[in-house]
Amino acid sequence: MSKILIIYSTTDGHTLKICRVLKEVVERHGDAVTLSEIGLAEQVELPAFDKIVIGASIRYGKHSRSVLDFIGRHQALLESRPNAFFSVNIVARKPEKNTPETNPYLRKFLRQITWQPRLLAVFAGRLDYPSYRPVDRMMIRLIMRLTHGPTAPDTVVEFTDWPKVEAFGQRLAEM
């Protein structure tokens, strides 16, 4: 039985939802999974885990600075054991941008760090205009207009490919 830590950075909660599904999939294989928000991960005894996974959402084209900082502080530990990284972003709703090789946000992120995760994944996120603050709603609608996405202010749509999330969970268990 492996002890797996899944660290997440989420803007609106959808990355956490993905992490919970990954946890369920991995635990079916008999491994123990702990979830930790990135801001609390420093309080976790990181060396006690056999595998470490980091998941992070995108807002306005960037992953949270806390993700970059965490990786910088713990790169040696990450590299010393099986590890993975996944990105959650709305642009991944497009088939031509939903892989680690084709997703521009993940490609940009990987150029910012020297850590090279052993497993990578990209998942499309959730669009929920009614839950956004007015400024975010306006900005995200503008971005959606430019990228030919939904712009109706009452739109709530989950673009996540859940079988793809489950398949990644299987890969984590086998890693």
Residue frames as a rotation matrix with the C-alpha (Angstrom) as fourth column:
MET 1
0.578 0.816 0.000 0.00
0.816 -0.578 0.000 0.00
0.000 0.000 -1.000 0.00
SER 2
-0.510 -0.716 0.476 1.37
0.720 -0.659 -0.219 3.39
0.470 0.231 0.852 -1.02
LYS 3
0.125 0.466 -0.876 0.75
0.721 -0.649 -0.243 6.65
-0.682 -0.601 -0.417 0.78
ILE 4
-0.362 -0.158 0.919 -0.14
0.869 -0.415 0.271 9.29
0.338 0.896 0.287 -1.78
LEU 5
-0.272 0.226 -0.935 -0.41
0.465 -0.820 -0.333 13.02
-0.842 -0.526 0.118 -1.21
ILE 6
-0.101 0.300 0.949 -2.51
0.931 -0.309 0.197 15.07
0.352 0.903 -0.248 -3.61
ILE 7
-0.479 -0.139 -0.867 -1.84
0.497 -0.857 -0.137 18.77
-0.724 -0.496 0.480 -3.19
TYR 8
-0.031 0.556 0.831 -4.22
0.986 -0.121 0.118 21.14
0.167 0.822 -0.544 -4.93
SER 9
-0.824 -0.056 -0.564 -4.63
0.136 -0.986 -0.100 24.79
-0.551 -0.159 0.819 -5.77
THR 10
-0.320 0.808 0.495 -8.19
0.943 0.221 0.249 25.72
0.091 0.546 -0.833 -6.70
THR 11
-0.964 0.028 0.264 -9.85
-0.007 -0.997 0.082 29.00
0.265 0.078 0.961 -7.57
ASP 12
-0.310 0.939 0.148 -13.53
-0.883 -0.342 0.321 28.05
0.352 -0.031 0.935 -7.54
GLY 13
-0.014 0.276 0.961 -13.43
-0.783 0.595 -0.182 24.53
-0.622 -0.755 0.208 -6.07
HIS 14
0.806 0.416 -0.422 -13.46
-0.592 0.586 -0.553 22.45
0.018 0.696 0.718 -9.24
THR 15
-0.072 -0.899 -0.432 -9.86
-0.614 0.382 -0.691 21.28
0.786 0.216 -0.580 -8.92
LEU 16
-0.630 -0.071 0.773 -10.75
-0.741 0.354 -0.571 19.95
-0.233 -0.933 -0.275 -5.46
LYS 17
0.481 0.857 0.185 -13.69
-0.700 0.502 -0.508 18.07
-0.529 0.115 0.841 -7.00
ILE 18
0.589 -0.368 -0.719 -11.27
-0.532 0.493 -0.688 16.47
0.608 0.789 0.095 -9.49
CYS 19
-0.507 -0.831 0.228 -8.89
-0.697 0.240 -0.675 15.61
0.506 -0.502 -0.701 -6.63
ARG 20
-0.194 0.518 0.833 -11.71
-0.806 0.400 -0.436 13.86
-0.559 -0.756 0.340 -4.76
VAL 21
0.848 0.456 -0.270 -12.45
-0.524 0.641 -0.562 11.69
-0.083 0.618 0.782 -7.80
LEU 22
0.155 -0.880 -0.448 -8.74
-0.534 0.307 -0.788 10.87
0.831 0.361 -0.423 -8.16
LYS 23
-0.535 -0.318 0.783 -8.66
-0.845 0.188 -0.501 9.95
0.012 -0.929 -0.369 -4.47
GLU 24
0.385 0.779 0.495 -11.59
-0.712 0.592 -0.377 7.54
-0.587 -0.207 0.783 -4.91
VAL 25
0.813 -0.105 -0.572 -9.99
-0.435 0.543 -0.718 5.88
0.386 0.833 0.396 -7.94
VAL 26
-0.178 -0.980 -0.088 -6.59
-0.578 0.177 -0.797 5.47
0.796 -0.091 -0.598 -6.28
GLU 27
-0.406 0.057 0.912 -8.09
-0.886 0.220 -0.408 4.20
-0.224 -0.974 -0.039 -3.01
ARG 28
0.737 0.675 -0.050 -9.91
-0.656 0.694 -0.297 1.45
-0.166 0.252 0.953 -4.92
HIS 29
0.462 -0.678 -0.572 -6.42
-0.221 0.537 -0.814 0.10
0.859 0.503 0.098 -5.63
GLY 30
0.661 -0.114 -0.741 -5.70
0.655 0.570 0.496 -0.11
0.366 -0.814 0.452 -1.92
ASP 31
-0.473 -0.854 0.216 -3.54
0.643 -0.502 -0.578 3.00
0.602 -0.135 0.787 -1.56
ALA 32
0.193 0.455 -0.869 -4.05
0.896 -0.442 -0.033 5.63
-0.399 -0.773 -0.493 1.12
VAL 33
-0.243 -0.198 0.950 -4.63
0.720 -0.693 0.040 9.15
0.650 0.694 0.311 -0.21
THR 34
-0.065 0.162 -0.985 -4.40
0.776 -0.612 -0.152 12.44
-0.627 -0.774 -0.086 1.65
LEU 35
0.288 0.198 0.937 -5.66
0.772 -0.627 -0.105 15.68
0.567 0.753 -0.334 0.09
SER 36
-0.026 -0.314 -0.949 -4.08
0.799 -0.577 0.169 18.98
-0.601 -0.754 0.266 1.06
GLU 37
0.943 0.272 0.193 -4.74
0.333 -0.807 -0.489 22.51
0.023 0.525 -0.851 -0.12
ILE 38
0.294 -0.917 0.270 -1.44
0.590 -0.049 -0.806 24.03
0.752 0.396 0.526 -1.26
GLY 39
0.142 -0.211 0.967 -1.49
-0.471 -0.874 -0.121 26.68
0.871 -0.438 -0.223 1.46
LEU 40
0.659 0.158 0.735 -1.62
-0.745 0.271 0.610 23.96
-0.103 -0.949 0.296 4.12
ALA 41
0.851 -0.300 -0.432 0.79
0.042 0.857 -0.514 21.50
0.524 0.419 0.741 2.50
GLU 42
-0.108 -0.937 0.332 3.73
-0.416 -0.261 -0.871 22.88
0.903 -0.232 -0.362 4.49
GLN 43
-0.027 0.187 0.982 2.05
-0.999 0.023 -0.031 21.50
-0.028 -0.982 0.186 7.63
VAL 44
0.938 0.343 -0.047 2.00
-0.346 0.930 -0.123 17.98
0.001 0.132 0.991 6.19
GLU 45
0.165 -0.905 0.392 4.98
-0.389 0.305 0.869 15.68
-0.906 -0.296 -0.302 6.76
LEU 46
0.549 0.130 -0.826 5.87
-0.824 -0.086 -0.561 15.55
-0.143 0.988 0.060 3.07
PRO 47
-0.460 -0.808 -0.369 8.64
-0.855 0.515 -0.062 12.90
0.240 0.288 -0.927 3.31
ALA 48
-0.514 0.318 0.797 6.11
-0.406 0.728 -0.552 10.45
-0.755 -0.608 -0.246 4.79
PHE 49
0.576 0.811 -0.107 4.44
-0.432 0.191 -0.881 10.04
-0.694 0.553 0.460 1.38
ASP 50
-0.074 -0.557 0.827 5.49
0.432 0.730 0.530 7.56
-0.899 0.396 0.186 -1.30
LYS 51
-0.408 0.052 0.912 3.99
0.894 -0.182 0.410 9.55
0.187 0.982 0.028 -4.18
ILE 52
-0.369 0.283 -0.885 3.14
0.312 -0.859 -0.405 13.23
-0.876 -0.426 0.228 -4.56
VAL 53
-0.253 0.425 0.869 0.64
0.948 -0.069 0.309 14.71
0.191 0.903 -0.386 -7.01
ILE 54
-0.654 0.088 -0.751 0.00
0.201 -0.937 -0.286 18.41
-0.729 -0.338 0.595 -7.56
GLY 55
-0.175 0.672 0.720 -3.14
0.977 0.025 0.214 19.74
0.126 0.740 -0.661 -9.25
ALA 56
-0.598 -0.113 -0.794 -3.67
0.358 -0.923 -0.138 23.39
-0.717 -0.367 0.592 -10.06
SER 57
0.437 0.816 0.377 -6.31
0.810 -0.175 -0.560 25.52
-0.391 0.550 -0.738 -11.70
ILE 58
-0.664 -0.543 0.514 -5.82
0.730 -0.619 0.289 28.44
0.161 0.567 0.808 -14.05
ARG 59
0.504 0.758 -0.415 -7.21
0.703 -0.639 -0.313 31.93
-0.502 -0.134 -0.854 -13.62
TYR 60
0.877 -0.084 -0.474 -6.48
-0.293 -0.874 -0.388 34.56
-0.381 0.479 -0.791 -16.25
GLY 61
0.773 -0.508 -0.381 -3.93
-0.289 0.252 -0.924 32.35
0.565 0.824 0.047 -17.94
LYS 62
-0.274 -0.938 0.211 -1.80
-0.625 0.007 -0.781 31.54
0.731 -0.346 -0.588 -14.90
HIS 63
0.236 0.192 -0.953 -1.45
0.597 0.745 0.298 28.96
0.767 -0.639 0.061 -12.19
SER 64
0.980 0.177 0.087 -1.30
0.030 -0.571 0.820 30.36
0.195 -0.802 -0.565 -8.67
ARG 65
0.254 -0.932 0.260 2.07
-0.641 -0.363 -0.676 31.71
0.724 0.005 -0.689 -7.59
SER 66
0.282 -0.107 0.953 1.81
-0.895 0.329 0.302 29.46
-0.346 -0.938 -0.003 -4.53
VAL 67
0.960 0.054 0.275 2.16
0.043 0.941 -0.336 26.42
-0.277 0.334 0.901 -6.83
LEU 68
0.602 -0.790 0.114 5.39
0.021 -0.127 -0.992 27.73
0.798 0.599 -0.060 -8.34
ASP 69
0.103 -0.558 0.823 6.72
-0.886 -0.428 -0.179 28.61
0.452 -0.711 -0.539 -4.89
PHE 70
0.626 0.191 0.756 5.84
-0.601 0.737 0.311 25.18
-0.497 -0.649 0.576 -3.45
ILE 71
0.954 -0.287 0.086 7.55
0.274 0.717 -0.641 23.38
0.122 0.635 0.763 -6.32
GLY 72
0.384 -0.852 0.356 10.63
-0.282 -0.476 -0.833 25.56
0.879 0.220 -0.423 -5.93
ARG 73
0.114 -0.304 0.946 10.89
-0.988 -0.134 0.076 24.83
0.104 -0.943 -0.316 -2.21
HIS 74
0.257 0.129 0.958 10.27
-0.542 0.840 0.033 21.07
-0.800 -0.528 0.286 -2.55
GLN 75
0.530 -0.032 -0.847 11.69
-0.831 0.178 -0.527 20.15
0.168 0.984 0.068 -5.94
ALA 76
-0.562 -0.812 -0.159 14.31
-0.747 0.581 -0.324 17.76
0.355 -0.063 -0.933 -4.55
LEU 77
-0.592 0.429 0.682 11.65
-0.366 0.611 -0.702 15.90
-0.718 -0.665 -0.205 -2.57
LEU 78
0.490 0.818 -0.300 9.32
-0.623 0.088 -0.777 15.77
-0.609 0.568 0.553 -5.58
GLU 79
0.297 -0.459 -0.837 12.08
-0.870 0.232 -0.436 14.35
0.394 0.858 -0.331 -7.76
SER 80
-0.671 -0.662 0.334 12.97
-0.741 0.577 -0.343 11.70
0.035 -0.477 -0.878 -5.18
ARG 81
-0.608 0.546 0.576 9.70
0.098 0.772 -0.628 9.79
-0.787 -0.325 -0.523 -5.58
PRO 82
-0.554 0.509 0.659 6.97
0.819 0.190 0.542 9.08
0.150 0.840 -0.522 -8.13
ASN 83
-0.525 0.332 -0.783 5.16
0.179 -0.857 -0.484 12.34
-0.832 -0.395 0.390 -8.85
ALA 84
-0.322 0.501 0.803 2.60
0.939 0.059 0.340 13.92
0.122 0.864 -0.489 -11.13
PHE 85
-0.761 0.174 -0.625 1.12
0.010 -0.960 -0.279 17.27
-0.649 -0.218 0.729 -12.05
PHE 86
-0.333 0.670 0.664 -2.22
0.940 0.186 0.285 18.17
0.068 0.719 -0.692 -13.61
SER 87
-0.974 0.036 -0.225 -3.68
-0.037 -0.999 0.001 21.46
-0.225 0.009 0.974 -14.77
VAL 88
-0.174 0.974 0.143 -7.35
0.899 0.217 -0.380 22.41
-0.401 0.063 -0.914 -14.81
ASN 89
-0.716 -0.073 -0.694 -8.40
-0.096 -0.975 0.202 25.05
-0.691 0.211 0.691 -17.30
ILE 90
0.294 0.953 -0.077 -11.31
-0.122 -0.043 -0.992 25.98
-0.948 0.301 0.103 -19.53
VAL 91
0.075 -0.304 -0.950 -9.23
-0.968 -0.252 0.004 26.11
-0.240 0.919 -0.313 -22.71
ALA 92
-0.875 -0.420 0.240 -8.85
-0.384 0.905 0.182 22.32
-0.294 0.067 -0.954 -22.35
ARG 93
0.084 0.958 0.273 -12.50
-0.175 0.284 -0.943 22.08
-0.981 0.031 0.192 -23.42
LYS 94
0.575 0.048 -0.817 -11.16
-0.802 -0.165 -0.574 22.24
-0.162 0.985 -0.057 -26.96
PRO 95
0.952 -0.146 0.269 -9.95
0.157 0.987 -0.021 18.88
-0.263 0.062 0.963 -28.31
GLU 96
0.570 -0.773 0.280 -6.87
0.403 -0.034 -0.914 20.47
0.716 0.634 0.292 -29.85
LYS 97
-0.120 -0.606 0.786 -5.82
-0.498 -0.648 -0.576 21.91
0.859 -0.461 -0.224 -26.46
ASN 98
0.658 0.534 0.531 -6.66
-0.716 0.225 0.661 19.13
0.233 -0.815 0.531 -24.00
THR 99
0.780 -0.489 -0.390 -3.38
0.506 0.860 -0.066 17.21
0.368 -0.146 0.918 -23.76
PRO 100
0.574 -0.639 -0.512 -0.14
0.373 -0.352 0.858 18.00
-0.729 -0.684 0.036 -21.95
GLU 101
-0.396 -0.780 0.485 1.54
0.787 -0.016 0.617 18.42
-0.474 0.626 0.620 -25.33
THR 102
-0.408 0.311 0.858 -1.05
0.731 -0.452 0.511 20.84
0.547 0.836 -0.043 -26.72
ASN 103
0.632 0.695 -0.344 -2.34
0.760 -0.467 0.453 22.84
0.155 -0.547 -0.823 -23.76
PRO 104
0.215 -0.609 0.764 -0.76
0.262 -0.717 -0.646 26.32
0.941 0.338 0.005 -23.88
TYR 105
0.622 0.056 0.781 -1.14
-0.642 -0.536 0.549 26.98
0.449 -0.843 -0.297 -20.16
LEU 106
0.913 -0.328 0.244 0.55
0.095 0.751 0.653 23.75
-0.398 -0.573 0.717 -19.14
ARG 107
0.479 -0.771 0.420 3.32
0.786 0.163 -0.596 24.28
0.391 0.616 0.684 -21.71
LYS 108
0.309 -0.308 0.900 3.93
-0.174 -0.948 -0.265 27.79
0.935 -0.075 -0.347 -20.35
PHE 109
0.833 0.065 0.550 3.92
-0.552 0.021 0.834 26.52
0.042 -0.998 0.053 -16.76
LEU 110
0.838 -0.523 0.158 6.47
0.486 0.845 0.223 23.79
-0.250 -0.110 0.962 -17.53
ARG 111
0.284 -0.748 0.600 8.79
0.566 -0.374 -0.735 26.41
0.774 0.549 0.317 -19.03
GLN 112
0.453 -0.037 0.891 8.63
-0.508 -0.832 0.224 28.33
0.733 -0.554 -0.396 -15.73
ILE 113
0.708 -0.159 0.688 9.86
-0.599 0.381 0.704 25.43
-0.374 -0.911 0.175 -13.60
THR 114
-0.269 -0.833 -0.483 12.80
-0.933 0.350 -0.082 23.04
0.238 0.429 -0.872 -13.75
TRP 115
-0.457 0.228 0.860 10.92
-0.371 0.830 -0.417 20.14
-0.809 -0.510 -0.294 -12.14
GLN 116
-0.561 0.288 -0.776 9.78
-0.743 0.239 0.625 17.63
0.365 0.927 0.080 -14.74
PRO 117
0.030 0.660 0.751 6.75
-0.835 0.429 -0.343 15.71
-0.549 -0.617 0.564 -13.45
ARG 118
-0.851 -0.362 0.381 6.75
-0.174 0.878 0.446 12.01
-0.496 0.313 -0.810 -14.32
LEU 119
-0.404 0.797 0.448 3.05
0.912 0.390 0.129 12.06
-0.072 0.460 -0.885 -15.18
LEU 120
-0.928 0.153 -0.340 1.15
-0.160 -0.987 -0.008 15.00
-0.337 0.047 0.940 -16.65
ALA 121
-0.375 0.853 0.364 -2.52
0.926 0.358 0.115 15.60
-0.033 0.380 -0.924 -17.37
VAL 122
-0.971 0.237 -0.026 -4.81
-0.238 -0.968 0.084 18.43
-0.005 0.088 0.996 -18.40
PHE 123
-0.484 0.875 -0.006 -8.49
0.863 0.476 -0.171 18.54
-0.146 -0.088 -0.985 -17.55
ALA 124
-0.488 0.449 0.749 -11.15
0.170 -0.792 0.586 20.96
0.856 0.413 0.310 -18.70
GLY 125
-0.981 0.049 -0.189 -12.72
0.175 -0.203 -0.963 22.84
-0.085 -0.978 0.190 -15.85
ARG 126
-0.109 0.989 -0.103 -16.10
0.988 0.096 -0.120 24.31
-0.108 -0.114 -0.987 -15.02
LEU 127
-0.844 -0.010 0.536 -17.62
0.166 -0.955 0.245 27.59
0.510 0.296 0.808 -16.11
ASP 128
-0.106 0.799 -0.592 -20.04
0.984 0.168 0.050 29.07
0.140 -0.578 -0.804 -13.57
TYR 129
-0.495 -0.121 0.860 -20.84
0.322 -0.945 0.053 32.71
0.807 0.304 0.507 -14.30
PRO 130
0.525 0.787 0.323 -23.47
0.019 -0.391 0.920 33.11
0.851 -0.477 -0.220 -11.54
SER 131
0.777 -0.224 -0.588 -20.92
0.629 0.295 0.719 32.22
0.012 -0.929 0.370 -8.84
TYR 132
-0.218 -0.940 0.262 -18.20
0.914 -0.291 -0.282 34.65
0.342 0.178 0.923 -10.03
ARG 133
-0.159 0.052 -0.986 -17.66
0.511 -0.850 -0.127 38.11
-0.845 -0.524 0.108 -8.63
PRO 134
0.784 0.594 -0.183 -18.87
0.165 -0.483 -0.860 40.80
-0.599 0.644 -0.476 -11.08
VAL 135
0.314 -0.734 -0.602 -15.36
-0.839 -0.511 0.186 41.71
-0.444 0.447 -0.777 -12.30
ASP 136
-0.644 -0.544 0.537 -14.42
-0.285 0.823 0.492 38.06
-0.710 0.164 -0.685 -12.81
ARG 137
0.136 0.793 0.594 -17.71
0.502 0.462 -0.731 37.40
-0.854 0.398 -0.335 -14.60
MET 138
0.827 0.168 -0.537 -17.07
-0.273 -0.714 -0.644 40.30
-0.492 0.679 -0.544 -16.97
MET 139
-0.048 -0.950 -0.310 -13.44
-0.904 -0.091 0.418 39.30
-0.425 0.300 -0.854 -17.64
ILE 140
-0.615 -0.164 0.771 -14.20
-0.016 0.980 0.196 35.61
-0.789 0.108 -0.605 -18.15
ARG 141
0.491 0.823 0.287 -17.09
0.386 0.090 -0.918 36.44
-0.781 0.561 -0.273 -20.49
LEU 142
0.619 -0.359 -0.699 -14.70
-0.689 -0.675 -0.263 38.60
-0.377 0.644 -0.665 -22.53
ILE 143
-0.508 -0.843 0.175 -12.19
-0.688 0.520 0.507 35.75
-0.518 0.137 -0.844 -22.67
MET 144
-0.292 0.489 0.822 -14.96
0.343 0.856 -0.387 33.33
-0.893 0.169 -0.417 -23.68
ARG 145
0.761 0.550 -0.343 -16.13
-0.075 -0.451 -0.889 35.71
-0.644 0.703 -0.302 -26.40
LEU 146
0.232 -0.777 -0.585 -12.58
-0.932 -0.349 0.094 35.85
-0.278 0.524 -0.805 -27.79
THR 147
-0.789 -0.587 0.182 -12.20
-0.540 0.804 0.248 32.06
-0.292 0.097 -0.951 -27.65
HIS 148
-0.411 0.717 -0.563 -15.70
-0.639 0.214 0.738 31.27
0.650 0.663 0.370 -28.96
GLY 149
-0.884 0.131 -0.450 -16.97
0.390 0.736 -0.553 29.89
0.259 -0.664 -0.702 -25.66
PRO 150
0.087 0.989 -0.116 -20.31
0.878 -0.021 0.477 30.36
0.470 -0.144 -0.871 -23.87
THR 151
-0.834 -0.427 0.349 -21.02
0.277 -0.871 -0.405 33.95
0.477 -0.241 0.845 -22.85
ALA 152
0.190 0.953 0.237 -24.58
0.048 -0.250 0.967 33.97
0.981 -0.172 -0.094 -21.50
PRO 153
-0.370 -0.444 0.816 -24.33
-0.671 -0.479 -0.566 35.35
0.642 -0.757 -0.121 -17.95
ASP 154
0.387 0.565 0.729 -26.40
-0.905 0.386 0.181 32.50
-0.179 -0.729 0.661 -16.49
THR 155
0.474 -0.244 -0.846 -24.19
-0.449 0.759 -0.471 29.78
0.757 0.603 0.250 -18.00
VAL 156
0.151 -0.479 0.865 -23.04
-0.834 0.409 0.372 26.94
-0.531 -0.777 -0.338 -15.77
VAL 157
0.853 0.092 -0.513 -21.26
-0.410 0.725 -0.553 24.16
0.321 0.682 0.657 -17.65
GLU 158
0.372 -0.725 0.579 -18.84
-0.445 0.408 0.797 21.48
-0.815 -0.554 -0.171 -16.56
PHE 159
0.560 -0.239 -0.793 -16.43
-0.805 0.068 -0.589 20.63
0.195 0.969 -0.155 -19.37
THR 160
-0.242 -0.772 0.588 -14.53
-0.881 0.429 0.200 17.97
-0.407 -0.469 -0.784 -17.42
ASP 161
0.198 0.154 -0.968 -14.03
-0.628 0.778 -0.005 14.63
0.752 0.609 0.251 -19.13
TRP 162
0.421 0.042 0.906 -14.59
-0.887 0.226 0.402 12.40
-0.188 -0.973 0.132 -16.09
PRO 163
0.983 -0.146 0.116 -13.48
0.164 0.973 -0.165 9.16
-0.088 0.181 0.980 -17.79
LYS 164
0.393 -0.884 0.252 -10.19
0.121 -0.222 -0.967 10.94
0.912 0.411 0.020 -18.54
VAL 165
0.123 -0.285 0.951 -9.90
-0.902 -0.431 -0.012 11.88
0.413 -0.856 -0.310 -14.84
GLU 166
0.802 0.234 0.549 -10.57
-0.472 0.811 0.344 8.25
-0.365 -0.536 0.762 -13.87
ALA 167
0.850 -0.526 -0.033 -7.92
0.347 0.607 -0.715 7.03
0.396 0.596 0.698 -16.33
PHE 168
0.097 -0.823 0.560 -5.39
-0.369 -0.553 -0.748 9.42
0.925 -0.134 -0.357 -14.81
GLY 169
0.381 0.127 0.916 -6.31
-0.924 0.088 0.372 8.11
-0.033 -0.988 0.151 -11.36
GLN 170
0.991 -0.040 0.127 -5.54
0.051 0.995 -0.084 4.59
-0.123 0.090 0.988 -12.62
ARG 171
0.480 -0.865 0.149 -2.15
0.254 -0.026 -0.967 5.78
0.840 0.502 0.207 -13.85
LEU 172
0.110 -0.407 0.907 -1.45
-0.807 -0.569 -0.157 7.36
0.580 -0.714 -0.391 -10.45
ALA 173
0.720 0.231 0.654 -2.22
-0.617 0.644 0.452 4.09
-0.317 -0.729 0.606 -8.71
GLU 174
0.923 -0.347 0.165 0.10
0.385 0.831 -0.402 2.23
0.002 0.434 0.901 -11.07
MET 175
0.636 -0.693 0.340 2.90
-0.354 -0.654 -0.669 4.81
0.686 0.305 -0.661 -10.89
